[in-house]
Amino acid sequence: MSVALEDVAGEILARAGNAKRVLVAIAGPPGAGKSTLADNIVTALKAKGESAEVLPMDGFHMDNAVLIEKGLLKRKGVPESFDVRAFLDIVRAVRAADQEVLVPVFDRSRELAIASARVVSPDHRFIVIEGNYLLFSQGKWAELEGMFDYSIMLAPPMEVLEQRLWERWKGYDLDDETARAKVYGNDLPNGRLILENRRPADVTIDIVQD
């Protein structure tokens, strides 16, 4: 299903009604375009006079030192490599809309999360949450069910994801062997896991048009 950005923003506004706080989930495999869509939706909502902010799930990656201890460094990005308990706590705090909430942001160039790097204010009406496992049906991730007012699943064809992931990792000047390990040994398997174990979304999109 191909959807225009303006249509997505319009549907979110229509669903929001008079609500003080609206949580929008954008889920999907690595490389699906979640962060780009989240930023574009926030821009579109602001253009309509609304207040909005992005809350990225990637900020809840466990530190590499912890992943090494758990034997998960090579599989960074699997469900168990995130601090899901802390993420659930933050989503619940943001849902309440009664206080300022500081959230971490992931710096991909350094492969680490920066604590308290973004502010979600009570004045932000729309919070666009983006991440791999927002609609994941397994483990503690399933506790997110019912928390979102509107949910979007990005599900491009696997060949599109493959190309985007190659472009992502080559953009960080990785050699072919290292990039191949990340794409085929981690990211694409994670993508299949996400697509095969997802709760229904309000809308599933393969391509988003500007």
C-alpha positions in Angstrom: 0.0 0.0 0.0 1.4 3.4 -1.0 0.3 6.3 1.1 0.9 10.1 0.8 2.4 11.8 3.8 -0.4 14.4 3.8 -2.9 11.7 4.0 -1.1 10.1 7.0 -1.0 13.4 8.9 -4.6 14.1 8.1 -5.7 10.7 9.4 -3.7 11.2 12.6 -5.4 14.6 13.2 -8.8 13.1 12.5 -8.2 10.3 15.0 -6.9 12.8 17.6 -10.2 14.6 18.1 -9.8 16.9 21.2 -7.3 14.7 23.0 -4.7 16.5 25.0 -2.0 13.8 24.3 -1.8 11.6 21.2 0.7 8.7 20.8 1.5 7.7 17.3 3.5 4.5 16.8 5.7 3.9 13.7 7.0 0.3 13.6 8.9 -1.7 11.1 12.2 -3.5 10.3 15.6 -1.8 10.3 16.0 0.4 7.2 12.2 0.7 6.6 12.3 4.5 6.9 10.8 4.9 10.4 12.8 7.8 11.6 12.4 9.7 8.3 8.6 9.2 8.4 8.5 10.2 12.0 10.4 13.5 11.3 8.2 14.2 8.3 5.0 13.6 10.2 6.1 15.9 13.0 6.9 18.6 10.4 3.5 18.1 8.7 1.7 18.4 12.1 3.6 21.5 13.0 2.7 23.0 9.6 -0.9 22.6 10.7 -0.4 24.5 13.9 0.1 21.5 16.2 2.9 20.8 18.7 4.7 17.5 18.2 7.9 15.6 19.1 9.6 12.4 18.1 10.4 9.7 20.7 12.9 7.2 19.2 13.0 3.7 20.6 16.7 3.3 19.6 17.7 5.4 22.6 17.0 2.4 24.7 19.7 0.2 23.2 21.8 -1.4 25.9 25.3 -0.1 26.1 27.9 -2.1 24.1 29.7 -3.1 27.4 26.5 -4.7 28.6 25.9 -6.4 25.2 29.4 -7.8 25.3 28.7 -9.2 28.8 25.5 -10.8 27.5 27.1 -12.1 24.3 24.7 -10.0 22.2 27.0 -7.4 20.6 27.0 -9.0 17.2 23.2 -9.2 17.4 22.7 -5.6 18.5 19.1 -4.7 17.6 17.4 -8.0 18.6 14.5 -7.6 21.0 16.5 -8.6 24.1 19.3 -6.0 23.3 17.0 -3.1 24.4 16.1 -1.9 27.9 12.4 -2.7 27.3 11.5 -2.0 31.0 12.8 1.5 30.9 11.2 2.1 27.5 7.8 1.0 28.9 8.2 3.3 31.8 9.0 6.2 29.5 6.0 5.5 27.3 3.7 5.3 30.3 5.1 8.6 31.6 4.7 10.3 28.2 1.1 8.9 28.0 0.2 10.6 31.2 1.1 14.1 29.8 1.5 15.6 33.2 5.2 16.3 33.4 8.3 16.9 31.4 9.9 13.7 30.3 13.6 13.4 29.3 14.4 10.7 26.8 17.6 9.2 25.5 18.6 9.4 21.8 20.8 6.9 19.9 23.9 8.3 18.1 24.5 5.7 15.3 27.8 7.2 14.3 29.1 6.3 17.8 26.9 3.3 18.4 25.7 4.6 21.8 22.7 6.1 23.5 22.9 9.6 24.9 20.9 10.0 28.1 18.3 12.8 28.6 19.0 14.1 25.1 15.5 15.1 24.2 12.6 16.8 26.0 9.0 15.7 25.8 7.0 18.5 27.2 3.4 18.4 28.5 2.8 21.0 25.8 3.6 18.5 23.0 0.3 17.2 21.9 1.5 14.6 19.4 4.3 12.2 20.3 5.5 10.2 17.4 7.2 7.1 18.7 9.3 5.2 16.2 11.1 1.9 16.6 11.4 -1.7 15.5 9.4 -3.5 18.2 6.5 -1.2 18.9 4.0 -3.7 17.5 6.1 -6.8 18.4 3.9 -9.6 19.8 6.4 -11.4 22.0 7.9 -10.9 25.5 7.5 -7.6 27.4 7.1 -5.8 24.1 3.5 -7.1 24.0 2.8 -4.8 27.0 2.8 -1.9 24.5 -0.6 -3.2 23.2 -3.3 -0.5 23.7 -0.9 2.3 24.4 -1.0 4.0 21.0 -3.8 6.0 19.6 -2.7 5.4 16.0 -0.2 2.8 14.7 1.7 2.5 11.4 3.6 -0.5 10.2 6.3 0.1 7.5 6.8 -3.1 5.5 8.7 -2.5 2.3 9.7 -5.5 0.2 12.8 -7.3 1.6 14.8 -6.4 -1.5 14.2 -2.7 -0.7 15.2 -3.2 2.9 18.4 -5.0 1.7 19.4 -2.1 -0.5 18.6 0.5 2.2 20.6 -1.4 4.8 23.6 -1.7 2.4 23.4 2.1 1.8 23.2 2.8 5.6 26.2 0.8 6.6 28.4 1.8 3.6 27.5 5.4 4.5 29.5 4.8 7.7 32.5 3.8 5.6 32.4 0.1 6.6 34.2 -2.4 4.4 32.1 -4.9 2.5 32.8 -7.8 4.9 31.7 -5.8 7.9 28.7 -4.3 6.2 27.6 -7.8 4.9 27.8 -9.2 8.4 25.5 -6.4 9.7 23.0 -6.7 6.9 22.7 -10.5 6.5 23.8 -11.6 10.0 21.7 -9.2 11.9 19.5 -6.5 10.3 17.6 -8.6 7.8 17.0 -11.5 10.2 15.7 -8.9 12.7 13.5 -7.5 10.0 11.9 -10.9 9.2 11.3 -11.5 13.0 9.5 -8.2 13.2 7.3 -8.8 10.2 6.4 -12.3 11.2 5.5 -11.5 14.8 3.6 -8.2 14.7 0.3 -7.1 16.1 -2.1 -5.5 13.6 -1.5 -1.8 12.8 -4.1 0.8 11.9 -2.3 1.1 8.6 0.5 -0.9 6.9 2.5 0.9 4.3 5.2 -0.3 1.8 6.0 3.2 0.3 5.4 6.6 1.7 5.1 9.5 -0.8 6.1 13.0 0.1 
